[in-house]
């Protein structure tokens, strides 16, 4: 199984990949790539293509983008 899945990280608090802000403004931001969208409802409805494309283009880095 390790050959197929590689190194697995633990899913702990603080290891989220995306943050969602609904108030006082609307923003979804991928913490790995820096991709963001102000259309929170579309993202919640499944419009994840920009985030998937950004992750693919970045090679899915394991470390967060530094602000």
HUMO-V521806 format. One record per residue. N is the residue number from 0. RES is the residue in one letter. PHI is phi in radians with two decimals (none if undefined). Layout:
n & res & phi
N & RES & PHI
N & RES & PHI
This chain:
n & res & phi
0 & X & none
1 & X & -1.08
2 & X & -1.12
3 & X & -1.48
4 & X & -1.80
5 & X & 1.16
6 & X & -1.27
7 & X & -1.76
8 & X & -1.56
9 & X & -1.35
10 & X & -1.64
11 & X & -2.05
12 & X & -1.02
13 & X & 1.66
14 & X & -1.82
15 & X & -1.18
16 & X & -1.82
17 & X & -2.46
18 & X & -2.00
19 & X & -2.08
20 & X & -2.08
21 & X & -1.84
22 & X & -2.47
23 & X & -1.44
24 & X & -2.26
25 & X & -1.98
26 & X & -2.81
27 & X & -2.10
28 & X & -2.32
29 & X & -1.45
30 & X & -1.35
31 & X & -1.49
32 & X & -1.96
33 & X & 1.54
34 & X & -1.07
35 & X & -2.51
36 & X & -2.54
37 & X & -1.69
38 & X & -1.64
39 & X & -1.07
40 & X & -1.09
41 & X & -1.10
42 & X & -1.13
43 & X & -1.11
44 & X & -1.46
45 & X & 1.97
46 & X & -1.39
47 & X & -1.80
48 & X & -0.94
49 & X & -1.06
50 & X & -1.29
51 & X & -1.16
52 & X & -1.13
53 & X & -1.12
54 & X & -1.16
55 & X & -1.12
56 & X & -1.16
57 & X & -1.51
58 & X & 1.33
59 & X & 0.84
60 & X & -1.12
61 & X & -1.49
62 & X & -1.75
63 & X & -1.26
64 & X & -1.19
65 & X & -1.42
66 & X & -1.18
